[in-house]
Amino acid sequence: MKNKFGFILIKPQLGENIGASARSLKNFGFKNLIITNPKYDWPNIKAKATSVGAFDILNKTKVFNNTISAIKNFDIIFSFSARRRDINKKHINMNTFLNITKKIEKKKIGLMFGPEASGLSNLDLSYANYVVQIPSSPKFKSMNLSHSVSLVCYEIFKLNNLKLTNQQFFNKKIGKKGELSQILKLLIEKLEKKNFFKPPEKRLSMIKNINNLFYRMEPDDKELRILGSLIGSLSKNKKKHN
């Protein structure tokens, strides 16, 4: 990534959320986690438990006593909120945030998140360049701290890793249509013998539906052989038992 991102948790109240945030950072290739005035002692056992292996992130986590100390080494600060705040600050949406980070290069970018109960204070927000509103349902905007961190991690990761996040071409060697046609011909013949196509006037429509079903599957050669064997075995006469 061209820019260096740091995730700043202001006065986090739950060790579980710190651990889950560390896990998200590691999931998406980030390393820099900063916290200020955690409610409980640090290092925190619950944070380690919920980090599920992201111990290296927790071990390198920097702890500060105040917001100014936590942000001092960053060039640009984005604060995140689920609701619009009544302060004299540039409020932007997530897309604008991503566009800004894409345009600037080789900057240290701080991403600031507030405590679980109240969110960032107006004083904390005053240190930010931008307030980013995370889109959520207007009926319930309150969002868990670690979930907010996860969303932001993913959006930045997606922006910088298009090849990984774009859907890959499904490289499957599809079997020849002629072979599938022969199998379906056999299937229809067996169904004819079973007097399956009732009433007769719907026979053509039913065959079209069968074709649509099987041709949409795009089976490979192995799957065609299995399909042919299944149809063939179902048509064999059952052996009589003594």
N, C-alpha and C positions, 0 to 999 in steps of 0.2 A: 504494500500500500504506500502511496506517495506521501500521505499525511500520517502523523503519529497521533493516535487517539488515546485519551485517558478517560476512564469512567470514574466520576467523582460522586460518591454517595454521602450526602450531607446528613449527619446525625441518624444513621440507620438504627432502628429499634430492635430488629430481630436478627439474630445470628444466622437463622435459616435463609433469610433473604440475601445476606452477604454471600453465603456459600453458593446459593443458586445463581447469583449474579456472576460469581467467579466461574462457575461451570459454563454459563452462557458465553463469557469472554473466551474461554478456551475452545468451546464449540466452533466459534467463528473466527479464531485466529488472533485474538487480542490478548494483551498481557498486562496492561497498566491499570490496576485497580487502586483507587484512593478512597479513604473514608475519613470522616471527621467526627469526633466525639461519639463513638458508638455507645449505645445505652449500656451494654454489658462489657465486661472485661475482654480485652483482646490480647492474645489470640482466643478465639471462641470455639468451644467444642462443637456446638451445633452448626456453626459455619463450616467447619471441616467435614462434618457428616453429610451435609447437603451439597457440598461441592463435588462429591462423587468423583474423586480423582484429580480435581483441579487444585491440588495442594501447592503446586509451584506458583500459581497465581496468588493464593492466600499468603504464602511465605514471603512473597515480594510486595505484598500490599503495604502501602504507605499510610500511616495514621497521623492526622494533624488535629490541632486543637480548635482551629477556626477555618472559615471558608477562604479568607484572603491567603492564608498560607497554602491551602490546598490548590489554589488556582494560579499561584505566582509564576509558575514555569510554562504556562500555556500562552499561545498567541491569540487564540480566539476561544470564547466560552459560549456554548449553547446550553441553555437550561431547558428541561423538559417538563411539560405539564399536560394533564388530561383536559384541563379547562382553560379558558381565556382569563388572564389576570388583569385586573384594573390598575395597570402601572404604565408609565410613559416609557415603553420599550417596544422594539420591533417584534411583533408577533408573526411567526411564519408557520406554514404547514410542513409536513414531512417531506413532500416533494421539493419544496424550496430549499429546505435544509440540505437534502442530498445534492441538489444542483450547486449550492454554494460550496460544499465540500469537494465537489468534482472540479470546480473551476480554480480553486486555490491549490497550491502545491507546496510540499515540504514545510508544512506548518504543524505546530503542536496544537491540537484541538482538544479542548476539555469539554466533556459531556456531563452535565451536572443534574443529579436527581435528588429529590427531597425525601424527607422522612415519611414513613408509612402513614402516620396519623394525620398529618397536616400538609404535607408537600413543602415545597420551598417557601421560605418567608420572603416578603417583599425586599428585605435587606439583601438576602442571598441573590434574588433575581436582579438586583441593581448592579451586581458585578458581571452579569452576562451581556454578551453582545446581542443575542437573540433569545427569544422565548419560543420554543417549538411546541406546538400543540399536537399531541398524539391523538389521531382520530379514534373515537369510540362512540358507542351508543349514547344519544342524548338522555336516555332514560337511566343510564348508570355509567357515569364517567370515572368513578373512582377505580384506579388500577393498581394492582400489586406492584411493589417496587421492582422485584426481580423480573416480573413480566415485562415491565417497561424497558428494562435494560435489555432483555432478550429481543424485543422488537427492534430496538435501535441497532443492536449488534447485527441482527439479520439483514436489516435494510442497508447498512453500510457494506456488509459482506457481499450482498447481492450486487450492489453497485460496482464493486471492485473485482467481482469474480463471475462475470457474465457467462463464461464458458462452462462453469460448474453448475450455475443455477438455471441456465436455459435447458429446455428439454432436449435430451440427446435423441438423435435419429435412431429409430428402432431397426437395428441391423439384423434382420432375420431372413434366412434363405427360404423364401416361400416356395412351396411345391408347385409343380406345373399344373396349370389349369386343366390340361387334358386328362391328367390322372384323377383330379377331383371330379371332373365331369363323368369319367367312367364309374367311379364309386357311387356318385349320385344316381347315375343311370341304373346301377345294380339295386340301390336302395329303393328307387321308384318301382322297379320291377317286382321286388319283394312285397312292397306295399300294395301293389296292384293285386297280387295273388291273395293278400289278406283282405281284399275288398275294403281298403282303408279310405279311398277317396269317395266320400259320401257327403252330400248328394253328387251325382255325376257332373252336374253343371258347374260345380265349384272345383272340379279337378284341376283345371289350369291355374286357378288362383292359388290353390294349395301348393302346387308344384313351384310356383313363383316364390311363395313364402319359404319353402324348403331351400330353394336356391339362394335366396337372400340370406338366410341363416348361415349356411355353410360357406358361401363365398366370402362373407364378411369375416369369418374366422381366420382366413389366410393361413391354413396349416402348412407346416413344412413337410419334407419327405417322410420323416419318421412318423409324424402325426397322421399323415395320409395312410401309411401302412397299418397303423393301429386302427384307424377308422374303417379301413377296408376289411380288416380281420374281424372287427366287431360286427359289422353288417353281415359278413359271411357266416360267422358262427351263430348269429341269431336265426339265420334261415335254415340251419341244419335240423333234421328231424331228431327228436329225442329218442334215445335208445330205450327199448322196452325192458323193464326189469322182471325177472322171473318171480 
